[in-house]
Amino acid sequence: MQKIDIVARAHWPELAAFIHRHNRRSDGRARCLHAEHGDTADAQASEMLAIPDGEACFVAARAGTGGEWSGMAGCELDPALGRAWLRGPLTRDADDAALQVALIHALEAALPRAVRRFDAFPQVSETALRASYRAAGYRDHMQHHVFCLERPQAPPPWPEAVAAQASPAAAELAARLHEQLFPDTYLTRTSMLESLDDEHRLFAAEVGGTVAGYVYVQDKPLEDEGYIDFIGVSAQARGRGLGRALLDAAVHWAMVERGRPRVSLTARQDRTPALGLYEAAGFREVAAGAHMIKVRTA
């Protein structure tokens, strides 16, 4: 009988080594997209330990008292939004469906009751892991594609259509546009503005004196890459090349100003124009996640 317990923060580095070992498949792709953080166990541990207290939870199974871990599941959570984004479950035996389902249920039970929505992103081709999620009550929602651009010989120059520094007024308008374009996302207008610092930047493009597009990009030193979280153009300003200009601005900032060798982003499968934009700019798909959702009733 395997016992599943919450993993204390002091043991997260050991858990990170387990995640790093069991999340990578033989083809190099991750089993769970949200569990992939860095190319080493140390990078994985640093990312986990950087999560603020109260915003993550990890559970793990052991075969007997003091035995080696045989499986884990975890998440980042936002009690205010009532959402959790799962990592795993990962098991020593990748086909141990019973343990995977038990880990999912144990993690859900360990979270505050305020958390009512659970989002998971197993690799599309991880049929066994997806089946475990379905057995735990999750439903298939939509595929998400991860794209990556390796540093070209000449990164794009800074585009004239994008301001190198968004004024407070422009940042506020960009955040409001973000709220309109992505009303159901984890990054709210307020949290976007509060997050801006040296490693999290918001660039805006104006047309006729108003913000018509924006890109929110972050520097990720542990992964040694830039990551574009959001890029959006107002419906009235589409077809003018602003999307490509904003994309070039994010790539320039990450590669030229921050010195990163690559830039990554994630796009939903129904964003057909955006997928074409990324491919035209040289981005190539490196992973595909099956977005699976569960909503806990009161």
C-alpha positions in Angstrom: 0.0 0.0 0.0 1.5 3.4 -1.0 1.0 6.4 1.2 0.5 9.8 -0.4 1.5 12.9 1.6 2.0 16.6 1.1 5.7 17.3 0.4 7.2 19.9 2.7 9.0 22.7 1.0 12.3 21.6 2.5 12.0 18.4 0.4 11.1 20.2 -2.9 14.7 19.9 -4.3 14.5 16.1 -3.9 11.1 16.2 -5.6 12.5 18.3 -8.4 15.0 15.6 -9.2 12.2 13.1 -9.4 10.2 15.4 -11.7 13.3 16.1 -13.9 13.9 12.3 -14.2 10.4 11.1 -15.0 8.9 14.0 -17.0 11.1 13.6 -20.0 10.2 11.0 -22.6 12.7 9.1 -24.8 11.8 11.5 -27.7 12.9 14.5 -25.6 9.3 15.8 -25.1 7.8 16.4 -21.7 5.0 14.2 -20.5 3.4 17.2 -18.7 4.0 20.6 -20.2 3.5 22.5 -16.9 6.0 20.3 -15.1 8.9 21.2 -17.5 11.1 23.9 -16.0 14.8 24.0 -17.1 17.3 21.5 -18.4 18.6 20.3 -15.0 17.2 19.2 -11.7 18.8 22.3 -10.1 16.9 24.6 -12.4 13.7 22.7 -11.7 14.3 23.1 -8.0 15.1 26.8 -8.3 11.9 27.4 -10.2 9.8 25.5 -7.6 11.4 27.3 -4.6 10.8 30.7 -6.3 7.0 30.2 -6.1 5.7 32.2 -3.2 4.4 30.5 -0.1 0.8 29.4 -0.4 0.8 29.4 -4.2 2.0 25.8 -4.8 1.3 22.4 -3.4 3.0 19.0 -4.1 2.0 15.5 -3.0 4.0 12.3 -3.4 3.6 8.6 -2.9 6.1 6.3 -1.2 6.2 2.6 -1.1 6.3 2.2 2.7 7.7 4.5 5.4 10.9 6.2 4.3 10.8 4.4 0.9 11.7 6.0 -2.4 9.1 8.2 -4.1 7.0 6.3 -6.7 4.9 9.2 -7.9 4.0 12.8 -7.5 1.5 15.5 -8.5 1.6 19.2 -7.9 0.3 22.5 -8.9 0.5 26.3 -8.8 -2.6 27.8 -7.5 -4.4 31.1 -7.1 -7.0 31.0 -4.4 -8.3 34.4 -5.4 -9.1 33.2 -8.9 -10.1 29.8 -7.6 -7.8 28.0 -10.0 -5.0 25.5 -10.0 -2.6 24.5 -12.8 -1.5 20.9 -12.4 2.0 19.4 -12.8 2.1 15.7 -13.4 1.0 13.2 -12.2 4.4 11.6 -12.8 5.0 8.0 -11.7 8.1 5.8 -11.7 6.0 3.3 -13.7 4.5 5.5 -16.5 1.6 3.1 -16.9 0.5 3.0 -13.3 -2.9 4.5 -13.9 -4.3 3.7 -10.5 -1.5 5.6 -8.7 -1.9 8.5 -11.1 -5.6 8.9 -10.4 -4.9 8.5 -6.7 -2.3 11.3 -6.8 -4.7 13.6 -8.7 -7.4 13.1 -6.1 -5.0 13.5 -3.2 -3.7 16.8 -4.6 -7.2 18.1 -5.1 -8.1 17.2 -1.5 -5.0 19.0 -0.2 -6.0 22.3 -1.8 -8.2 25.0 -0.3 -11.9 24.6 -1.0 -11.8 28.0 -2.7 -9.9 26.3 -5.6 -12.7 25.0 -7.8 -11.1 24.8 -11.3 -8.2 22.6 -12.2 -6.3 22.9 -15.5 -3.9 20.2 -16.7 -1.7 20.1 -19.8 -0.4 16.6 -20.6 1.4 16.0 -23.9 -1.1 15.3 -26.6 0.4 11.9 -27.4 0.5 10.9 -23.7 -2.7 8.8 -24.1 -2.3 6.9 -20.9 -1.8 10.0 -18.8 -4.8 11.7 -20.5 -6.8 8.6 -19.7 -5.9 8.9 -16.1 -7.1 12.5 -16.0 -10.4 11.4 -17.6 -10.8 8.7 -14.9 -10.3 11.4 -12.3 -13.2 13.5 -13.8 -11.3 15.8 -16.2 -12.7 16.6 -19.6 -10.8 17.4 -22.8 -10.9 21.1 -23.8 -8.5 22.2 -26.4 -5.0 21.7 -27.7 -2.2 24.2 -27.0 1.0 24.4 -29.1 4.4 25.4 -27.8 6.6 27.2 -30.2 10.3 28.1 -30.0 12.5 30.4 -32.0 16.2 29.7 -31.8 18.5 32.7 -32.0 19.0 33.6 -35.7 22.3 35.1 -37.0 20.6 38.5 -37.0 17.7 38.9 -34.5 15.1 41.4 -35.7 15.8 45.1 -35.2 13.5 47.1 -32.9 10.3 47.9 -34.8 9.3 51.5 -35.2 5.6 50.8 -34.6 6.4 49.7 -31.0 7.4 52.0 -28.1 10.6 50.9 -26.4 9.1 52.0 -23.1 5.4 52.0 -22.4 4.3 55.1 -20.4 2.1 54.5 -17.4 -1.0 55.6 -19.4 -0.1 53.3 -22.3 0.5 50.4 -20.0 -2.9 50.9 -18.4 -4.5 51.0 -21.9 -2.6 47.9 -22.9 -3.7 46.1 -19.8 -7.3 47.0 -20.5 -7.0 45.7 -24.0 -5.5 42.5 -22.6 -8.6 42.2 -20.3 -10.9 42.5 -23.3 -9.0 40.0 -25.5 -8.3 37.4 -22.8 -11.1 37.7 -20.2 -10.7 34.2 -18.8 -6.9 34.1 -18.3 -4.8 33.7 -15.2 -3.1 37.1 -15.7 -5.6 39.8 -14.9 -5.3 43.5 -15.8 -4.2 44.3 -12.3 -1.8 41.5 -11.8 -0.2 42.3 -15.2 0.5 45.9 -14.2 1.7 44.9 -10.7 4.1 42.3 -12.2 6.1 44.7 -14.4 9.8 44.9 -13.5 13.2 44.3 -15.0 12.3 40.7 -16.0 8.6 41.3 -17.0 8.0 43.8 -19.7 4.9 45.2 -21.5 5.4 46.8 -24.9 2.6 48.7 -26.7 1.9 49.8 -30.3 -0.3 52.9 -30.8 -2.5 53.8 -33.7 -4.1 57.2 -33.9 -3.0 58.1 -30.3 -4.5 55.0 -28.7 -3.0 51.6 -27.8 -3.9 49.1 -30.6 -1.7 46.2 -29.6 0.6 44.9 -26.9 3.0 42.1 -26.0 3.8 40.9 -22.5 7.1 39.1 -22.3 9.3 37.8 -19.5 13.0 36.9 -19.1 13.4 33.4 -17.7 17.0 33.0 -16.5 16.6 29.4 -15.2 15.4 28.2 -18.6 17.8 30.6 -20.4 15.0 31.9 -22.6 12.5 34.7 -23.2 8.9 33.7 -22.9 6.0 35.6 -24.6 3.0 35.2 -22.4 0.5 37.3 -24.3 0.4 39.2 -27.6 -2.8 40.9 -28.8 -4.1 43.4 -31.3 -7.4 45.2 -31.2 -10.0 44.0 -33.8 -10.0 47.5 -35.5 -6.2 47.5 -36.0 -5.7 44.0 -37.4 -4.2 43.5 -40.9 -1.6 46.3 -40.4 1.4 44.3 -39.4 1.2 45.2 -35.7 1.2 41.6 -34.6 4.5 40.9 -36.4 6.0 44.2 -35.0 5.0 43.3 -31.5 6.5 39.8 -31.9 9.7 41.3 -33.3 9.9 43.7 -30.3 9.6 40.8 -27.8 12.2 38.7 -29.7 14.6 41.7 -29.9 14.2 42.4 -26.2 14.8 38.8 -25.1 17.7 38.1 -27.5 19.5 41.4 -27.9 18.8 43.2 -24.6 18.6 40.1 -22.3 21.0 37.9 -24.3 18.8 34.8 -24.4 19.4 32.1 -27.1 15.7 31.3 -27.7 12.2 32.6 -27.3 9.1 30.4 -26.6 5.4 30.9 -26.5 2.2 28.9 -26.3 -0.8 29.3 -28.6 -4.3 27.7 -28.7 -5.1 25.6 -31.7 -8.1 27.8 -32.6 -5.9 30.9 -33.0 -5.2 30.2 -36.6 -3.9 33.7 -37.7 -1.6 33.7 -34.7 -0.2 30.2 -35.5 0.5 31.4 -39.1 2.2 34.6 -37.7 4.6 32.6 -35.5 5.5 30.1 -38.2 6.2 33.0 -40.6 8.5 34.5 -38.0 10.6 31.3 -37.8 9.0 29.8 -34.7 8.7 26.0 -34.7 6.5 23.7 -32.7 8.3 21.8 -30.0 5.4 20.4 -27.9 1.6 20.1 -27.9 -0.5 20.0 -24.8 -4.0 18.6 -24.3 -5.8 21.2 -22.1 -7.9 19.2 -19.7 -10.3 20.8 -17.2 -12.2 19.9 -14.1 -14.6 22.1 -12.1 -15.2 21.2 -8.5 -18.8 21.7 -7.4 -19.7 23.3 -4.1 
